[in-house]
Structure formats: C-alpha cells, structure tokens
Amino acid sequence: MGKEFILRDFIRQLKNPETQLDFRKITTFYERKWFNNEISTAKDALLYEQKCQIFKSSLTNFLPTSNTNMNTIE
C-alpha cells in the first residue's frame, strides 16, 4: 500500500502561503460542517463556493498556461 496522505501533507505541498491559507479556509469550513453534523443552508453553500473560487483563482497563478478550459470535460 502506498503512503497515505493527510490534510497536513497536502497543505505542505502548496508552496505559496496565500494558497495554503485559502485551502485551509476551505477545508476548515468543510470539516466544521462534517464533524459537527451541521446542516448547510443556501448561504453556507454560497460562502463555500466563494471560498473555492478564491482558491481556484489563486492556483491559476501557479499552473502552466494552456488553451484548455479547466471547466469543461471532454
């Protein structure tokens, strides 16, 4: 069996401190909902989506440029 990664390992692989923070915000939000068995509201979903978009935009600064749209599945 290969090495198992935990969240801390993934965060360490993100070299940019801002990207680490954005990722941590997303996972903390998710973990609070999951481990506290909280029901999410539409407002929660919108906030979570916004956090994910911020994280995604921070990644575009580090990804190679391409003509491929990452939002489409072919």
SULLINDA-V374248 format. One record per pair of residues at least 24 apart in sequence whose ideal C-beta (glycine too) atoms are under 6 Angstrom apart, sorted by sequence separation. I is the first residue (numbers start at 0). J is the second residue. D is the distance in whole Angstrom. If there is no record, write none. Layout:
# SULLINDA-V374248
i:I j:J d:D
i:I j:J d:D
This chain:
# SULLINDA-V374248
i:25 j:50 d:5
i:24 j:50 d:5
i:25 j:54 d:6
i:21 j:53 d:6
i:22 j:54 d:6
i:21 j:54 d:4
i:21 j:57 d:5
i:18 j:57 d:5
i:17 j:57 d:6
